[in-house]
Amino acid sequence: MILERPAAIPSSLPDLNADTLTTQPIEQAFTAPSSWYTAPEFHVFDREAISATHWQYVGHVSQMPNAGDHLVSQIAGDPVIAVRGKDNVIRGFYNVCRHRAGPLALENGCSERGMLQCKYHGWTYTLEGQLRGVPHWDRVDLFDKKDYGLTPVALQTWQGLIFINLSPAPAPLEATVQGISERIAPIQLEHLQFHQRIVYPVKCNWKAYVDNYLEGYHVPIVHPELNKVLDYAQYRTETAPHYSLQYSPFRKDADSSFYGEADKAFYYFIFPNIMLNIVGERLQVNLIMPTGADTCDVIFDYLYADTSHQGTIAADFAYSEVVQREDEEICEAVQIGLGSRSYHVGRYSVQREEGVHHFHDLLRGAYKRALEAQ
């Protein structure tokens, strides 16, 4: 008999009550309580209530063009793998062998001999997840290989981006991203090519980093060079049921030549932790991966229509590095402030922090659903 592991939701969570879970118009609302960013219990709660129940970005189809190509990741503490089958279909599985929980792959790559082989004891599985090879297993009773295939997870692609959801029956991914394809047209992200991934460990709660991304309020103070490129007066935020969009034209006197012919930047945030920075034929995906109550990994994936333009790409990397280090410094300082006995909640700028307010309301909704499901 196979038993499912119960969700590990802490029995007591600070500042999680009717007042903090009630949504209010931005003009009247208070920000999320500081304990949501600092309490160790919330790291566990976020894993079950947020990460495990929402679509999570894994990679781009250009990273796995051939049968056997695979991408590995972790979602809510669970190892997962996306693999392209011999039928050209990309499937998702837990990256866990059914024997004694060994990994099928330790890094992105291509599976040898068109099979997935456990790195612990050598059990082998087809690219479609069926168990095929079981070494040294002759005298085991009541064992049928068809009962021990890999455990699947929901996987869907959109605009070439690969997403996995650990929920048993998640809502279609299209419901989450509805309207984005039409807004960015004629840009088509599936035609881009993956170039490089960079991972930044940051000493702040993942929600603090998301908050920072969701407002341009800090741009003139924290990002002086970026402020010279974006027309801050025309900076706008729009919200949708599952995402928000920040956009701004470039200043007429700005040098944005390394973005090609683009005249506008789109900054999409897809709840809970995915950011799409779209400028012309360049996409930067940011995935904010919680690693602790006060730490996260900020993962940057760079994709381009033409990866041969090394000079342009180098300039893009250098510029992004400056902005990221500025964000990293201020987010780490904010995390310290969130732990201060002088701070509990704040208020929102109606003009500049609509995206942050929207994110906090999405958090409230997800938290309520998790509590009601217990």
URWOPE-V270723 format. One record per pair of residues at least 4 apart in sequence whose ideal C-beta (glycine too) atoms are under 7 Angstrom apart, sorted by the first residue. I is the first residue (numbers start at 1). J is the second residue. Records with the same first field share a line. If there is no record, write none. Layout:
I: J ; J
This chain:
7: 48
8: 44 ; 48
9: 45 ; 48 ; 370 ; 374
10: 41 ; 44 ; 45
12: 41
13: 41 ; 42 ; 45
14: 35 ; 39
15: 20 ; 33 ; 35 ; 36
16: 20 ; 21 ; 367
17: 21
18: 22
20: 33
21: 364 ; 367 ; 368
23: 361 ; 364
24: 28 ; 29
25: 29
26: 348 ; 350 ; 354 ; 357
27: 350
29: 348 ; 357
30: 345 ; 347
31: 345 ; 346 ; 347 ; 348 ; 360
32: 36 ; 360 ; 363
33: 344 ; 345
34: 38 ; 338 ; 343 ; 344
35: 39
36: 42 ; 207
37: 205 ; 207 ; 208 ; 335 ; 338
38: 205 ; 293 ; 294 ; 338 ; 339
39: 293
40: 293
41: 45
42: 46 ; 293
43: 47 ; 290 ; 292 ; 293
44: 48
45: 49
46: 50 ; 51 ; 290
47: 51 ; 52 ; 76 ; 77
48: 52 ; 76 ; 370
49: 53 ; 366 ; 367 ; 370
50: 54 ; 272 ; 366
51: 56 ; 75 ; 76 ; 290
52: 75 ; 76 ; 166
53: 167
54: 165 ; 271 ; 272
55: 163 ; 165 ; 170 ; 173 ; 176
56: 75 ; 163 ; 164 ; 165
57: 161 ; 163 ; 274 ; 285 ; 287
58: 71 ; 73 ; 82 ; 162 ; 163 ; 164
59: 63 ; 71 ; 82 ; 162
60: 160 ; 161 ; 162 ; 194 ; 301 ; 303
61: 157 ; 160 ; 162 ; 190
62: 160 ; 192 ; 193 ; 194
63: 71 ; 108 ; 194
64: 69 ; 70 ; 71 ; 84 ; 90
65: 69
66: 84 ; 110
67: 84 ; 85 ; 86 ; 88 ; 114 ; 127
68: 84 ; 110 ; 111 ; 114 ; 127
69: 84 ; 110
70: 81 ; 82 ; 83 ; 105 ; 108 ; 109 ; 111
71: 82 ; 108 ; 162
72: 79 ; 81 ; 95 ; 105 ; 107 ; 108
73: 80
74: 78 ; 79 ; 80
75: 80 ; 164 ; 166
76: 166
78: 94 ; 166
79: 94 ; 95 ; 96 ; 103
80: 92 ; 94 ; 95 ; 153 ; 164
81: 93 ; 95 ; 104 ; 105
82: 90 ; 92 ; 155 ; 162 ; 164
83: 91 ; 111 ; 116 ; 127
84: 88 ; 90
85: 89 ; 91 ; 127 ; 128
86: 114 ; 127
90: 155 ; 157 ; 162
91: 128 ; 129 ; 152 ; 155
92: 152 ; 153 ; 154 ; 155 ; 164
93: 129 ; 150 ; 151 ; 152 ; 153
94: 150 ; 151 ; 153
95: 103 ; 104 ; 105
96: 101 ; 151
97: 101 ; 102 ; 104 ; 118 ; 120 ; 123
98: 131 ; 148
99: 118 ; 121 ; 123
100: 120 ; 121
102: 118 ; 119 ; 120 ; 121
103: 119
104: 116 ; 118 ; 125
105: 109
106: 119
111: 115 ; 116 ; 127
114: 127
115: 124 ; 125 ; 126 ; 132
116: 124 ; 125 ; 127
117: 122 ; 124
118: 122 ; 123
122: 135
123: 131 ; 133 ; 134
124: 132 ; 133
125: 129 ; 130 ; 131 ; 132 ; 149 ; 150
126: 130 ; 132
129: 149 ; 150 ; 152
130: 149
131: 145 ; 148 ; 149
134: 145
153: 164 ; 166
154: 164 ; 165 ; 167 ; 170
155: 162 ; 164
156: 163 ; 173
157: 161 ; 162
158: 163 ; 173 ; 174 ; 177
159: 181 ; 188 ; 189 ; 190
160: 189 ; 190 ; 192
161: 189
163: 173
165: 170
171: 175
173: 177
174: 178
176: 242 ; 270
177: 243 ; 270
179: 183 ; 240
180: 184 ; 268
181: 185
184: 266 ; 278
187: 278
189: 283
191: 305
192: 283 ; 303 ; 304 ; 305
193: 303 ; 304 ; 307
194: 301 ; 303
195: 302 ; 303 ; 304 ; 307 ; 313
196: 302
197: 299 ; 300 ; 301
198: 300
199: 297 ; 299
200: 298 ; 324 ; 328
201: 295 ; 297
202: 209 ; 296 ; 298 ; 328 ; 331 ; 332
203: 294 ; 295 ; 332 ; 335
204: 208 ; 209 ; 294 ; 296 ; 331 ; 332 ; 334 ; 335
205: 293 ; 294 ; 296 ; 335
206: 210 ; 273 ; 288 ; 290 ; 296
207: 211
208: 212 ; 331 ; 334 ; 335 ; 338
209: 213 ; 288 ; 296 ; 298 ; 331
210: 214 ; 273 ; 288 ; 359
211: 356 ; 359
212: 218 ; 327 ; 330 ; 331
213: 269 ; 275
214: 244 ; 269 ; 355 ; 356 ; 359
215: 352 ; 353 ; 355 ; 356
216: 232 ; 235 ; 246 ; 352
217: 349 ; 352 ; 353
218: 222 ; 330
219: 223 ; 226 ; 227 ; 230 ; 232
220: 227 ; 232
222: 326 ; 330
223: 227 ; 323 ; 326
225: 322
226: 230 ; 323
227: 232
228: 251 ; 254
229: 250 ; 251 ; 254 ; 256
230: 235 ; 248 ; 250 ; 251 ; 265
231: 248 ; 249 ; 250 ; 251
234: 248 ; 249
235: 246 ; 248
236: 247
237: 244 ; 246 ; 354 ; 355
238: 244 ; 245
239: 244 ; 354 ; 358
240: 244
242: 270 ; 271
243: 268 ; 269 ; 270 ; 271
244: 269 ; 355 ; 358
245: 266 ; 267 ; 268
246: 267 ; 355
247: 264 ; 265 ; 266 ; 267
248: 265
249: 263 ; 264
250: 254 ; 256 ; 263
258: 312 ; 315 ; 316
259: 279 ; 280 ; 282
260: 280 ; 281
261: 280
262: 279 ; 280
265: 279
266: 278
267: 277
268: 275 ; 276 ; 278
269: 275 ; 355
270: 274 ; 276
271: 362
273: 287 ; 288
274: 287
275: 286
276: 283 ; 285
277: 284 ; 286
278: 283
281: 304 ; 305
282: 304 ; 316
283: 303
284: 300 ; 302 ; 320
285: 301
286: 298 ; 299 ; 300
287: 299
288: 296 ; 298
289: 296 ; 297 ; 299
290: 296
291: 295 ; 296 ; 297
294: 335
304: 313
309: 313
310: 314
311: 315
312: 316
313: 317
314: 318
315: 319
316: 320
317: 321
318: 322
319: 323
320: 324
321: 325
322: 326
323: 327
324: 328
325: 329
326: 330
327: 331
328: 332
329: 333
330: 334
331: 335
333: 337
334: 338
335: 339
337: 343
338: 343
348: 353 ; 356 ; 357
349: 353
353: 357
354: 358
355: 359
356: 360
357: 361
358: 362
359: 363
360: 364
361: 365
362: 366
363: 367
364: 368
365: 369
366: 370
367: 371
368: 372
369: 373
